[in-house]
């Protein structure tokens, strides 16, 4: 058997992480074993441990990292064509909130291990989420409010979306465009005044 190249190794890693996600959705994360994942992915235990030396914990960590990257990559695609700063913020709030609510893996995990999910979205995982948000979202806001304010806004929006997802409100529904627009006009636009070259409106796209 030949030595796997980087591309083939990456494909196998993705297959293992896909299998981990599928097994978790089927049985709940607490019940998933290394043998389950290996069988689902069609790889040996030795291959799995070679790719993820920490075994089960390392696989779940890798799945979290990949999920965050995929989440923000998908979100930034949905920001294309936004008509000005307000529309950009509203789209970000709505699309991110809908994505969280529609995430089957996240919903299953919340049902089976709510404490673990809350920790991953707050104490344990929030710093990583914010780092990725700043990297991928700030360029969209830069033309309107400048780089420093863009970083602050990206962080704040991440916290807001996660908070309202974990603790739903009777007054604010960020999956609804009208509610998200009202929220943006009341709390975001006054705090982040337009200062950049895009302040006259129009489409922003990095």
C-alpha beads as a LAMMPS data file, in Angstrom:
LAMMPS data file: protein, C-alpha beads

206 atoms
205 bonds

1 atom types
1 bond types

-500.0 500.0 xlo xhi
-500.0 500.0 ylo yhi
-500.0 500.0 zlo zhi

Masses

1 110.0

Atoms # bond

1 1 1 0.000 0.000 0.000
2 1 1 1.389 3.402 -0.957
3 1 1 1.821 6.296 1.393
4 1 1 -1.179 8.624 1.445
5 1 1 -0.573 12.144 0.228
6 1 1 -1.927 15.266 1.976
7 1 1 -5.023 15.427 -0.233
8 1 1 -5.968 11.806 0.363
9 1 1 -5.318 12.197 4.097
10 1 1 -7.598 15.228 4.160
11 1 1 -10.326 13.273 2.377
12 1 1 -10.106 10.449 4.906
13 1 1 -10.196 12.947 7.782
14 1 1 -13.341 14.501 6.320
15 1 1 -14.908 11.068 5.927
16 1 1 -14.180 10.280 9.572
17 1 1 -15.617 13.609 10.734
18 1 1 -18.698 13.080 8.564
19 1 1 -19.115 9.675 10.169
20 1 1 -18.702 11.182 13.637
21 1 1 -21.388 13.762 12.879
22 1 1 -23.766 11.123 11.490
23 1 1 -23.263 8.782 14.447
24 1 1 -23.792 11.654 16.874
25 1 1 -27.050 12.637 15.193
26 1 1 -28.199 9.014 15.243
27 1 1 -27.393 8.091 18.829
28 1 1 -26.305 11.230 20.666
29 1 1 -22.709 12.184 21.268
30 1 1 -22.400 10.502 24.655
31 1 1 -23.057 7.070 23.142
32 1 1 -20.702 7.312 20.164
33 1 1 -17.588 5.146 20.345
34 1 1 -14.396 5.062 18.311
35 1 1 -15.479 1.698 16.897
36 1 1 -18.789 3.208 15.757
37 1 1 -17.015 5.988 13.890
38 1 1 -14.427 3.679 12.341
39 1 1 -17.143 1.349 11.073
40 1 1 -19.274 4.215 9.732
41 1 1 -16.283 5.784 7.958
42 1 1 -14.979 2.467 6.624
43 1 1 -11.535 2.849 8.201
44 1 1 -9.576 0.841 10.733
45 1 1 -9.078 1.875 14.345
46 1 1 -5.383 2.249 13.582
47 1 1 -6.117 4.717 10.784
48 1 1 -8.504 6.647 12.973
49 1 1 -5.986 6.958 15.812
50 1 1 -3.242 7.904 13.379
51 1 1 -5.374 10.769 12.076
52 1 1 -6.705 11.756 15.506
53 1 1 -4.137 10.738 18.146
54 1 1 -6.433 11.792 20.988
55 1 1 -9.141 9.438 19.792
56 1 1 -12.733 10.419 20.524
57 1 1 -11.999 13.765 22.189
58 1 1 -9.665 14.826 19.393
59 1 1 -12.240 13.905 16.773
60 1 1 -14.943 15.976 18.429
61 1 1 -12.561 18.919 18.695
62 1 1 -11.701 18.631 15.003
63 1 1 -15.406 18.449 14.148
64 1 1 -16.054 21.629 16.149
65 1 1 -13.255 23.471 14.338
66 1 1 -14.522 22.335 10.938
67 1 1 -18.123 23.193 11.796
68 1 1 -17.215 26.741 12.812
69 1 1 -15.246 27.274 9.600
70 1 1 -18.096 25.892 7.481
71 1 1 -20.654 27.984 9.361
72 1 1 -18.882 31.277 8.708
73 1 1 -17.948 30.363 5.132
74 1 1 -21.625 29.732 4.395
75 1 1 -22.636 32.897 6.233
76 1 1 -20.274 35.132 4.279
77 1 1 -21.646 33.739 1.012
78 1 1 -25.112 34.907 2.080
79 1 1 -23.829 38.434 2.707
80 1 1 -23.038 38.954 -0.967
81 1 1 -25.301 41.520 -2.559
82 1 1 -26.256 43.261 0.681
83 1 1 -27.593 46.751 0.025
84 1 1 -25.672 48.901 2.476
85 1 1 -24.610 48.595 6.101
86 1 1 -28.027 48.039 7.674
87 1 1 -28.903 45.267 5.237
88 1 1 -25.488 43.704 5.802
89 1 1 -25.983 43.561 9.571
90 1 1 -29.566 42.320 9.312
91 1 1 -28.551 39.597 6.873
92 1 1 -25.771 38.516 9.205
93 1 1 -28.097 38.300 12.201
94 1 1 -30.868 36.500 10.359
95 1 1 -28.767 34.035 8.380
96 1 1 -26.587 33.124 11.366
97 1 1 -29.626 32.645 13.608
98 1 1 -31.459 30.508 11.052
99 1 1 -28.354 28.385 10.515
100 1 1 -28.087 27.669 14.245
101 1 1 -31.766 26.785 14.541
102 1 1 -31.606 24.517 11.471
103 1 1 -28.430 22.690 12.516
104 1 1 -29.579 19.102 13.122
105 1 1 -26.347 18.053 14.801
106 1 1 -26.557 21.002 17.184
107 1 1 -30.203 20.308 18.021
108 1 1 -29.504 16.638 18.770
109 1 1 -26.540 17.608 20.921
110 1 1 -28.650 20.150 22.810
111 1 1 -31.218 17.468 23.534
112 1 1 -28.690 14.876 24.717
113 1 1 -25.897 16.994 26.224
114 1 1 -27.157 20.550 26.752
115 1 1 -24.443 21.466 29.234
116 1 1 -21.692 20.446 26.848
117 1 1 -23.224 22.424 23.983
118 1 1 -23.626 25.540 26.109
119 1 1 -19.988 25.272 27.160
120 1 1 -18.854 24.875 23.551
121 1 1 -20.800 27.941 22.475
122 1 1 -19.738 30.058 25.440
123 1 1 -16.906 29.340 27.865
124 1 1 -14.927 26.776 25.872
125 1 1 -15.699 27.651 22.287
126 1 1 -16.575 31.343 22.174
127 1 1 -12.988 32.662 21.849
128 1 1 -12.472 30.530 18.725
129 1 1 -15.867 31.542 17.320
130 1 1 -15.037 35.217 17.837
131 1 1 -11.614 34.862 16.201
132 1 1 -13.154 33.329 13.080
133 1 1 -15.977 35.888 13.059
134 1 1 -13.530 38.781 13.185
135 1 1 -11.408 37.281 10.409
136 1 1 -14.297 36.576 8.031
137 1 1 -16.899 39.223 8.879
138 1 1 -14.780 42.304 9.524
139 1 1 -13.876 42.805 5.835
140 1 1 -17.575 43.200 5.065
141 1 1 -18.020 45.961 7.646
142 1 1 -14.700 47.745 7.053
143 1 1 -15.905 50.005 4.196
144 1 1 -18.644 51.382 6.439
145 1 1 -17.176 51.684 9.938
146 1 1 -13.436 51.045 9.651
147 1 1 -11.325 48.088 10.826
148 1 1 -11.373 48.641 14.594
149 1 1 -15.127 49.089 14.811
150 1 1 -15.578 46.177 12.396
151 1 1 -13.710 43.830 14.718
152 1 1 -15.783 44.982 17.687
153 1 1 -19.020 44.592 15.746
154 1 1 -18.087 41.097 14.530
155 1 1 -17.404 40.024 18.109
156 1 1 -20.575 41.620 19.456
157 1 1 -22.801 40.113 16.768
158 1 1 -21.365 36.665 17.538
159 1 1 -22.234 37.064 21.200
160 1 1 -25.702 38.405 20.417
161 1 1 -26.627 35.587 18.028
162 1 1 -25.408 32.892 20.423
163 1 1 -27.159 34.476 23.422
164 1 1 -30.537 34.754 21.688
165 1 1 -30.159 31.211 20.354
166 1 1 -29.474 29.750 23.792
167 1 1 -31.922 32.014 25.636
168 1 1 -34.857 32.797 23.307
169 1 1 -36.707 36.066 23.834
170 1 1 -40.412 36.862 23.608
171 1 1 -39.500 40.257 22.177
172 1 1 -36.641 39.588 19.758
173 1 1 -36.577 36.925 17.031
174 1 1 -33.359 37.183 15.074
175 1 1 -34.545 34.600 12.551
176 1 1 -37.210 37.100 11.458
177 1 1 -36.142 39.931 9.143
178 1 1 -38.565 42.497 10.613
179 1 1 -37.523 41.751 14.181
180 1 1 -33.821 41.715 13.288
181 1 1 -34.203 45.017 11.442
182 1 1 -35.856 46.654 14.437
183 1 1 -33.129 45.285 16.712
184 1 1 -30.437 46.590 14.361
185 1 1 -31.935 50.077 14.192
186 1 1 -32.400 50.313 17.955
187 1 1 -29.148 48.848 19.236
188 1 1 -26.553 48.453 16.471
189 1 1 -26.730 51.423 14.126
190 1 1 -26.524 54.012 16.956
191 1 1 -23.497 52.217 18.438
192 1 1 -21.633 51.863 15.122
193 1 1 -22.022 55.109 13.148
194 1 1 -20.999 55.085 9.507
195 1 1 -17.572 56.585 8.939
196 1 1 -15.975 54.780 5.990
197 1 1 -16.080 55.099 2.234
198 1 1 -19.172 52.891 2.102
199 1 1 -21.149 55.220 4.384
200 1 1 -23.195 56.531 1.479
201 1 1 -24.775 53.094 1.084
202 1 1 -24.716 50.571 -1.719
203 1 1 -23.433 47.038 -1.907
204 1 1 -20.410 45.953 0.084
205 1 1 -18.448 42.909 -0.943
206 1 1 -14.828 42.213 0.082

Bonds

1 1 1 2
2 1 2 3
3 1 3 4
4 1 4 5
5 1 5 6
6 1 6 7
7 1 7 8
8 1 8 9
9 1 9 10
10 1 10 11
11 1 11 12
12 1 12 13
13 1 13 14
14 1 14 15
15 1 15 16
16 1 16 17
17 1 17 18
18 1 18 19
19 1 19 20
20 1 20 21
21 1 21 22
22 1 22 23
23 1 23 24
24 1 24 25
25 1 25 26
26 1 26 27
27 1 27 28
28 1 28 29
29 1 29 30
30 1 30 31
31 1 31 32
32 1 32 33
33 1 33 34
34 1 34 35
35 1 35 36
36 1 36 37
37 1 37 38
38 1 38 39
39 1 39 40
40 1 40 41
41 1 41 42
42 1 42 43
43 1 43 44
44 1 44 45
45 1 45 46
46 1 46 47
47 1 47 48
48 1 48 49
49 1 49 50
50 1 50 51
51 1 51 52
52 1 52 53
53 1 53 54
54 1 54 55
55 1 55 56
56 1 56 57
57 1 57 58
58 1 58 59
59 1 59 60
60 1 60 61
61 1 61 62
62 1 62 63
63 1 63 64
64 1 64 65
65 1 65 66
66 1 66 67
67 1 67 68
68 1 68 69
69 1 69 70
70 1 70 71
71 1 71 72
72 1 72 73
73 1 73 74
74 1 74 75
75 1 75 76
76 1 76 77
77 1 77 78
78 1 78 79
79 1 79 80
80 1 80 81
81 1 81 82
82 1 82 83
83 1 83 84
84 1 84 85
85 1 85 86
86 1 86 87
87 1 87 88
88 1 88 89
89 1 89 90
90 1 90 91
91 1 91 92
92 1 92 93
93 1 93 94
94 1 94 95
95 1 95 96
96 1 96 97
97 1 97 98
98 1 98 99
99 1 99 100
100 1 100 101
101 1 101 102
102 1 102 103
103 1 103 104
104 1 104 105
105 1 105 106
106 1 106 107
107 1 107 108
108 1 108 109
109 1 109 110
110 1 110 111
111 1 111 112
112 1 112 113
113 1 113 114
114 1 114 115
115 1 115 116
116 1 116 117
117 1 117 118
118 1 118 119
119 1 119 120
120 1 120 121
121 1 121 122
122 1 122 123
123 1 123 124
124 1 124 125
125 1 125 126
126 1 126 127
127 1 127 128
128 1 128 129
129 1 129 130
130 1 130 131
131 1 131 132
132 1 132 133
133 1 133 134
134 1 134 135
135 1 135 136
136 1 136 137
137 1 137 138
138 1 138 139
139 1 139 140
140 1 140 141
141 1 141 142
142 1 142 143
143 1 143 144
144 1 144 145
145 1 145 146
146 1 146 147
147 1 147 148
148 1 148 149
149 1 149 150
150 1 150 151
151 1 151 152
152 1 152 153
153 1 153 154
154 1 154 155
155 1 155 156
156 1 156 157
157 1 157 158
158 1 158 159
159 1 159 160
160 1 160 161
161 1 161 162
162 1 162 163
163 1 163 164
164 1 164 165
165 1 165 166
166 1 166 167
167 1 167 168
168 1 168 169
169 1 169 170
170 1 170 171
171 1 171 172
172 1 172 173
173 1 173 174
174 1 174 175
175 1 175 176
176 1 176 177
177 1 177 178
178 1 178 179
179 1 179 180
180 1 180 181
181 1 181 182
182 1 182 183
183 1 183 184
184 1 184 185
185 1 185 186
186 1 186 187
187 1 187 188
188 1 188 189
189 1 189 190
190 1 190 191
191 1 191 192
192 1 192 193
193 1 193 194
194 1 194 195
195 1 195 196
196 1 196 197
197 1 197 198
198 1 198 199
199 1 199 200
200 1 200 201
201 1 201 202
202 1 202 203
203 1 203 204
204 1 204 205
205 1 205 206
